[in-house]
Amino acid sequence: MTEDYVKVKIQEALKATDGDKKDAQKLLITWAVRDQPLLLGIAKPHLRALVAARIEQIARGGSKKESESSAEHLDPAIFGHTKGEKRHLTKVPPPKSSARQASVMHQLAAAFKKKS
């Protein structure tokens, strides 16, 4: 189930970005932050390597600042508002079948296209 769900979401991201892999990656990251099953499905196959890398970093004496620096840069990019955005951040994504959800996906795809 999870693997199928991840595949479907990857295909949706590729379709929304007209096959642009970099933009699809950004879109999937945005979705995964808000969608726990998607995040787990993406991360689970790599969890052992992720944990081993973190353990190694801490064992080497990696500073707390090093580990937080990536989170500090990533969180505003995902959760921060853009200059022209007037809506408040919502905690729950709209229902999958709603017109609003379709509109949001089109806006996201258009935003990624403008950046490239």
Summary of the structure (lengths in Angstrom):
residues: 116
radius of gyration: 16.4
end to end distance: 33.7
largest distance: 50.4
contacts: 246
relative contact order: 0.13
helix: 74%
strand: 0%
